[in-house]
């Protein structure tokens, strides 16, 4: 057999035989299971009720026939020669009607007597019973008065006649038979009513099951509706108020939505941060080209800026892949990194003639990733160069320490620009927001600063510069372990 045919044959043999007809809808599955269970229950209940009714009807028939037998035992008399003297009044009028369906017979040791109703039909031959012995048979075959075959139920009672003295007593048996069609008619009537009522009860239970199922599945329908709204962007997350059984599902979906949204935002922010970081080196190269500097100087500047861009790309990729900052990091000097950043900014903003001054404590150190320091100072200094009229001041001092803990850092950038109103501070720190739409930029530099400061558990304060009169951005990083 070819391999493809063998695989197909194996898949057919391993396939679930119920896959073809198994409903995919939970509602259809519940209705199918409920319907099958309801049909099975009603069938078993109907069978049990039918058996109980048949047993009760047969017991009632036995008691009724026994009552007729006891009545005959009380009313019949015997002559001196032992012949039977029938009662003057019949126990039931049907005993006097041939083929009426109710028959009485008396079996004597040497004779047999039958009521008028036994004339014509051929009944089963009764046997002599012991005294006080009872026998109930049925249904047994018989021939009716018109020659058709039929069935009867037969009850026999053995007794003793002893009215002529103790030496003259003799046994005899009384048999009462009734046509089985009487009990059959009762059973047909009962069964018709039984299955009709059970059918109505089944329809009612099925309708009730549909209503209960709709009510039970309503939370699932609500979950599906909410998930559809989330997929269409009409809702940001699913509601948390759900039945206990569905809470883990909705919580997992919400967690997945939040995770995907955070990943998407992180990717967008990383790309935006990378583009913003590359803006300054590109602007430096553009200014050098526009000024027409010597080829050797341009080559050196191109090499410097390309190295910086390569470092920025590596830094942003590493930052996107990591989930936090190193707990123990080597101290990074402030002044050398600041000079590198300022040299590039002075070339970009050469037309403004901005002068950047340093007030950097030699003991000030940044304990973190070098790329984080460059991003932090680069965005603050670029923002200051953009808004300053002529002066920018960079200040870096270590914070006081407690015990043997590592010193923190206070980094501030002042400019002599127009400054920022206190009520506008929260607005400009948002990603994508610019302080003045007329000024070129992307509005993400200060947002990057805020993210970095928050990542190092620091604080960022924006206020009016008391020394230069413009804006002052002050970053305070806490002391370490």
WOFENSUL-V159877 format. One record per residue. N is the residue number from 1. PSI is psi in radians with two decimals (* if undefined). Layout:
N/PSI
N/PSI
This chain:
1/2.36
2/2.67
3/-0.69
4/-0.72
5/-0.65
6/-0.72
7/-0.71
8/-0.69
9/-0.68
10/-0.69
11/-0.61
12/-0.71
13/-0.56
14/-0.06
15/2.52
16/2.17
17/-0.30
18/0.03
19/-0.61
20/-0.61
21/-0.01
22/2.15
23/2.46
24/-0.27
25/2.36
26/-0.65
27/-0.78
28/-0.66
29/-0.78
30/-0.74
31/-0.70
32/-0.81
33/-0.73
34/-0.69
35/-0.80
36/-0.76
37/-0.69
38/-0.75
39/-0.76
40/-0.74
41/-0.81
42/-0.65
43/-0.81
44/-0.72
45/-0.75
46/-0.74
47/-0.75
48/-0.75
49/-0.67
50/-0.78
51/-0.68
52/-0.71
53/-0.74
54/-0.79
55/-0.74
56/-0.72
57/-0.71
58/-0.65
59/-0.71
60/-0.69
61/-0.74
62/-0.82
63/-0.65
64/-0.77
65/-0.62
66/-0.65
67/-0.74
68/-0.74
69/-0.75
70/-0.62
71/-0.74
72/-0.67
73/-0.54
74/-0.44
75/-0.41
76/2.59
77/2.85
78/2.45
79/3.03
80/-0.52
81/0.05
82/0.03
83/2.63
84/2.40
85/1.90
86/2.76
87/2.60
88/-0.71
89/2.23
90/2.65
91/-0.62
92/2.41
93/-0.46
94/-0.36
95/-0.31
96/-0.06
97/2.05
98/2.30
99/0.48
100/-0.31
101/-0.11
102/2.05
103/2.54
104/2.36
105/2.51
106/2.14
107/2.04
108/2.92
109/-0.64
110/0.28
111/3.11
112/2.37
113/2.53
114/2.61
115/2.95
116/-0.46
117/-0.29
118/-0.08
119/2.01
120/-1.07
121/2.69
122/1.88
123/2.83
124/2.54
125/2.09
126/2.65
127/2.71
128/2.33
129/2.71
130/2.75
131/2.34
132/0.13
133/2.42
134/2.54
135/2.35
136/2.13
137/2.64
138/2.78
139/2.46
140/2.68
141/2.58
142/2.96
143/2.17
144/3.04
145/-0.46
146/0.16
147/-0.10
148/2.64
149/2.48
150/-2.99
151/2.61
152/2.73
153/2.39
154/2.29
155/2.30
156/2.49
157/2.13
158/2.37
159/-3.09
160/2.38
161/2.15
162/0.62
163/-0.23
164/0.31
165/2.81
166/-0.39
167/-0.06
168/0.20
169/2.65
170/2.63
171/2.73
172/2.87
173/2.48
174/2.25
175/2.27
176/2.21
177/2.54
178/2.47
179/2.33
180/-0.28
181/-0.45
182/-0.86
183/-0.64
184/-0.68
185/-0.73
186/-0.74
187/-0.71
188/-0.73
189/-0.78
190/-0.78
191/-0.66
192/-0.81
193/-0.69
194/-0.93
195/-0.49
196/-0.83
197/-0.68
198/-0.65
199/-0.77
200/-0.73
201/-0.66
202/-0.74
203/-0.72
204/-0.78
205/-0.64
206/-0.73
207/-0.74
208/-0.66
209/-0.67
210/-0.77
211/-0.77
212/-0.69
213/-0.76
214/-0.72
215/-0.67
216/-0.63
217/-0.04
218/-0.71
219/-0.65
220/-0.71
221/-0.66
222/-0.69
223/-0.75
224/-0.73
225/-0.76
226/-0.69
227/-0.67
228/-0.72
229/-0.64
230/-0.73
231/-0.61
232/-0.04
233/0.18
234/-0.25
235/2.61
236/-0.41
237/2.99
238/2.61
239/2.61
240/-0.24
241/1.66
242/2.85
243/2.66
244/-0.61
245/-0.44
246/-0.14
247/-0.79
248/-0.63
249/-0.87
250/-0.63
251/-0.70
252/-0.71
253/-0.76
254/-0.71
255/-0.70
256/-0.73
257/-0.80
258/-0.73
259/-0.78
260/-0.69
261/-0.71
262/-0.72
263/-0.73
264/-0.77
265/-0.69
266/-0.72
267/-0.76
268/-0.76
269/-0.67
270/-0.77
271/-0.72
272/-0.72
273/-0.71
274/-0.78
275/-0.70
276/-0.64
277/-0.60
278/-0.19
279/-0.75
280/-0.87
281/-0.66
282/-0.68
283/-0.63
284/-0.80
285/-0.70
286/-0.72
287/-0.64
288/-0.67
289/-0.71
290/-0.57
291/-0.24
292/0.75
293/2.91
294/2.62
295/-0.66
296/-0.77
297/-0.68
298/-0.66
299/-0.77
300/-0.76
301/-0.67
302/-0.72
303/-0.75
304/-0.84
305/-0.59
306/-0.70
307/-0.71
308/-0.74
309/-0.67
310/-0.71
311/-0.67
312/-0.73
313/-0.79
314/-0.70
315/-0.82
316/-0.66
317/-0.74
318/-0.65
319/-0.67
320/-0.58
321/-0.43
322/2.73
323/0.07
324/-2.91
325/2.72
326/2.41
327/-0.71
328/1.94
329/2.63
330/2.52
331/2.42
332/2.23
333/2.65
334/-0.83
335/-0.78
336/-0.73
337/-0.64
338/-0.72
339/-0.70
340/-0.72
341/-0.74
342/-0.65
343/-0.74
344/-0.72
345/-0.60
346/-0.54
347/-0.65
348/-0.77
349/0.64
350/-0.54
351/-0.41
352/-0.39
353/0.64
354/2.37
355/2.26
356/2.20
357/2.60
358/2.40
359/1.40
360/2.12
361/2.27
362/-0.40
363/-0.11
364/2.29
365/2.57
366/2.09
367/1.62
368/-2.79
369/2.39
370/-0.65
371/-0.58
372/-0.71
373/-0.75
374/-0.70
375/-0.75
376/-0.97
377/-0.62
378/-0.77
379/-0.68
380/-0.77
381/-0.67
382/-0.69
383/-0.69
384/-0.77
385/-0.62
386/-0.65
387/-0.26
388/2.64
389/-0.78
390/-0.30
391/2.49
392/2.44
393/2.19
394/2.17
395/2.35
396/2.12
397/2.53
398/2.60
399/2.80
400/2.53
401/2.77
402/2.08
403/-2.37
404/0.33
405/2.68
406/2.45
407/2.57
408/-2.87
409/2.38
410/2.03
411/2.23
412/2.50
413/2.09
414/2.63
415/2.90
416/0.53
417/-2.83
418/-0.28
419/3.12
420/2.27
421/2.57
422/-0.65
423/-0.19
424/-0.06
425/-0.88
426/-0.55
427/-0.79
428/-0.31
429/-0.10
430/2.57
431/2.27
432/0.03
433/2.32
434/2.54
435/-0.57
436/2.06
437/-0.31
438/-0.29
439/2.31
440/2.44
441/3.08
442/-0.23
443/0.47
444/-0.11
445/-0.87
446/-0.53
447/-0.64
448/-0.73
449/-0.79
450/-0.71
451/-0.74
452/-0.77
453/-0.74
454/-0.63
455/-0.52
456/0.25
457/0.57
458/-2.95
459/2.51
460/2.17
461/2.40
462/2.17
463/-3.12
464/2.33
465/2.13
466/-0.36
467/-0.75
468/-0.24
469/-0.19
470/-2.37
471/2.60
472/2.08
473/2.03
474/2.14
475/2.24
476/2.05
477/2.35
478/2.82
479/2.66
480/-2.89
481/*
